Amino acid sequence: PVIGIRPENITVTLEPTAADRVSGTLGDIAYQGRHSVLEIVLQNGHTLTVEIDQVKATVFSQAQPGSVVYCQWQDHSMLLLAAN
């Protein structure tokens, strides 16, 4: 099985918290008007795509690619998908 989480349901911070699920390094940041899309590279080499609003994007405007980031999400945001 594979766990799916919509990009807008993931919270990303620059500082660790007790609620962290995974950490990784900041890859690409794509500013897309009302929101931005972050690429997070996990330790296993997989990537996580996160969508953040303009307010949260200002926090990442000073972050450099390669910065360590921390990701959180609520249990109810996870979807169990069949792996093919």
Rosetta silent file (secondary structure, phi, psi, omega in degrees, C-alpha in Angstrom):
SEQUENCE: PVIGIRPENITVTLEPTAADRVSGTLGDIAYQGRHSVLEIVLQNGHTLTVEIDQVKATVFSQAQPGSVVYCQWQDHSMLLLAAN
SCORE:     score description
SCORE:     0.000 S_00000001
   1 L     0.000  157.083  179.266    0.000    0.000    0.000 S_00000001
   2 E  -125.502  141.644  176.741    0.925    3.642   -0.528 S_00000001
   3 E   -98.311  128.753  177.387   -0.122    6.595    1.617 S_00000001
   4 E  -111.696  140.463  177.594   -1.365    9.656   -0.277 S_00000001
   5 E  -138.659  126.820  179.170   -1.682   13.159    1.156 S_00000001
   6 L   -63.089  140.951 -175.859   -2.919   16.148   -0.844 S_00000001
   7 H   -56.165  -32.573 -178.423   -0.166   18.806   -1.154 S_00000001
   8 H   -77.741   -8.591  179.880   -2.284   21.499    0.510 S_00000001
   9 H   -96.347    6.935  179.195   -2.755   19.298    3.625 S_00000001
  10 L  -106.754  131.844  176.521    0.948   19.263    4.490 S_00000001
  11 E  -102.102  136.675 -179.983    2.433   21.916    6.756 S_00000001
  12 E  -121.623  136.243  177.405    6.120   22.757    6.390 S_00000001
  13 E  -130.512  160.403  176.164    8.287   24.538    8.964 S_00000001
  14 L   -91.030  -13.151  179.896   11.926   25.567    9.166 S_00000001
  15 L  -118.035  143.499  179.987   12.141   24.556   12.827 S_00000001
  16 L   -67.710  148.996  175.685   11.430   21.073   14.245 S_00000001
  17 L  -134.035  168.541  178.410    8.218   20.473   16.203 S_00000001
  18 L   -67.929  -19.950 -175.730    6.780   17.556   18.184 S_00000001
  19 L   -91.466    3.431 -176.330    4.270   16.954   15.354 S_00000001
  20 L   -59.522  135.809  174.820    6.871   16.316   12.623 S_00000001
  21 L   -99.500  -43.528  178.312    6.192   13.301   10.391 S_00000001
  22 E  -146.331  160.085  171.553    9.219   13.615    8.093 S_00000001
  23 E  -127.505  161.909 -179.964   12.094   15.963    7.446 S_00000001
  24 E  -167.093 -167.126  177.437   13.966   16.658    4.262 S_00000001
  25 E  -114.508  145.546 -179.543   15.749   19.325    2.330 S_00000001
  26 E   -70.593  124.437  175.514   14.135   22.119    0.391 S_00000001
  27 E   -96.451 -115.592 -177.570   14.406   21.576   -3.341 S_00000001
  28 E   -84.614  147.138  170.306   12.621   23.831   -5.795 S_00000001
  29 E  -120.242  122.322  178.619   10.172   26.605   -4.891 S_00000001
  30 E  -113.017  111.412  177.880    7.664   27.530   -7.583 S_00000001
  31 E   -81.564  123.192 -174.427    5.770   30.764   -6.924 S_00000001
  32 E  -128.896   49.834  177.026    2.375   30.493   -8.624 S_00000001
  33 L    78.572 -106.814 -176.023    0.460   33.615   -7.700 S_00000001
  34 L   -74.555  -11.573  177.559   -1.907   32.831   -4.822 S_00000001
  35 E  -148.717  168.447  175.988    0.164   29.859   -3.701 S_00000001
  36 E  -126.831  153.076  177.564    3.614   28.338   -3.977 S_00000001
  37 E  -115.027  125.210  178.566    4.677   24.756   -4.532 S_00000001
  38 E  -104.703  141.126  171.264    7.624   23.410   -2.555 S_00000001
  39 E  -105.893  122.264  178.870    9.613   20.323   -3.460 S_00000001
  40 E  -109.830  124.475  178.672   10.947   18.530   -0.390 S_00000001
  41 E   -95.670  117.409 -178.345   13.643   15.894   -0.953 S_00000001
  42 E   -81.558  166.134 -177.752   13.380   13.164    1.684 S_00000001
  43 L   -60.814  -28.921 -179.281   16.316   11.191    3.086 S_00000001
  44 L   -84.513    3.058  177.993   15.368    8.163    0.970 S_00000001
  45 L    92.627  -13.588  176.180   15.583   10.268   -2.207 S_00000001
  46 L   -72.042  158.971  177.888   11.818   10.457   -2.807 S_00000001
  47 E  -113.241  151.030  177.580   10.228   13.872   -3.170 S_00000001
  48 E  -121.374  129.427  178.672    7.237   15.353   -1.426 S_00000001
  49 E  -101.617  129.237 -177.047    5.267   18.151   -3.098 S_00000001
  50 E  -126.488  135.436  176.431    3.714   20.726   -0.777 S_00000001
  51 E  -107.483  127.072  179.563    1.378   23.600   -1.650 S_00000001
  52 E  -126.762  153.626 -179.119    1.453   26.662    0.614 S_00000001
  53 E   -81.010  174.865 -176.209   -0.445   29.953    0.538 S_00000001
  54 H   -59.693  -38.919 -178.116    1.108   33.404    0.031 S_00000001
  55 H   -63.124  -47.729  179.425    1.354   34.127    3.766 S_00000001
  56 H   -69.128  -29.753 -178.949    3.319   30.953    4.464 S_00000001
  57 H   -63.942  -28.854  179.341    5.379   31.469    1.312 S_00000001
  58 H   -63.363  -30.882  177.749    6.909   34.630    2.793 S_00000001
  59 H   -63.134  -37.063 -175.969    8.575   32.438    5.456 S_00000001
  60 H   -89.899   -2.159 -178.553   10.297   30.459    2.713 S_00000001
  61 L   -65.213  -26.582  178.798   11.305   33.465    0.610 S_00000001
  62 L   -94.687  -10.826 -178.541   14.600   33.652    2.543 S_00000001
  63 L   -74.442  143.795 -179.531   15.153   29.861    2.638 S_00000001
  64 L  -103.043  148.261  172.276   17.757   28.440    0.310 S_00000001
  65 L   -53.927  137.526 -176.044   17.545   25.154   -1.587 S_00000001
  66 L    98.015  -12.078  177.030   19.147   22.521    0.612 S_00000001
  67 L   -65.214  143.073  176.834   17.728   24.009    3.826 S_00000001
  68 E   -75.850  133.400  177.687   16.369   21.405    6.236 S_00000001
  69 E  -130.427  161.040 -175.502   12.572   21.545    6.546 S_00000001
  70 E  -126.473  134.982 -174.059   10.047   19.635    8.644 S_00000001
  71 E  -117.673  139.252  177.353    6.668   18.351    7.451 S_00000001
  72 E  -133.984  155.238  172.155    3.497   17.645    9.392 S_00000001
  73 L  -157.882  160.678  178.789   -0.034   16.542    8.544 S_00000001
  74 L   -81.866  148.399  178.480   -3.166   15.360   10.321 S_00000001
  75 H   -54.280  -40.428 -176.162   -4.009   11.646   10.457 S_00000001
  76 H   -69.899   -9.249  178.084   -7.326   12.268    8.687 S_00000001
  77 H   -83.169  -11.976 -176.769   -5.435   13.735    5.705 S_00000001
  78 E   -84.640  137.176  175.441   -3.852   10.390    4.814 S_00000001
  79 E  -119.269  131.676  177.461   -5.397    8.169    2.137 S_00000001
  80 E   -89.183  121.726 -177.000   -4.394    4.524    1.768 S_00000001
  81 E  -116.954  149.765  176.684   -3.910    3.659   -1.896 S_00000001
  82 L   -75.900  135.279  177.087   -3.225    0.340   -3.556 S_00000001
  83 L   -87.067  136.650  179.563    0.287   -0.020   -4.920 S_00000001
  84 L  -107.961    0.000    0.000    0.533   -1.335   -8.490 S_00000001
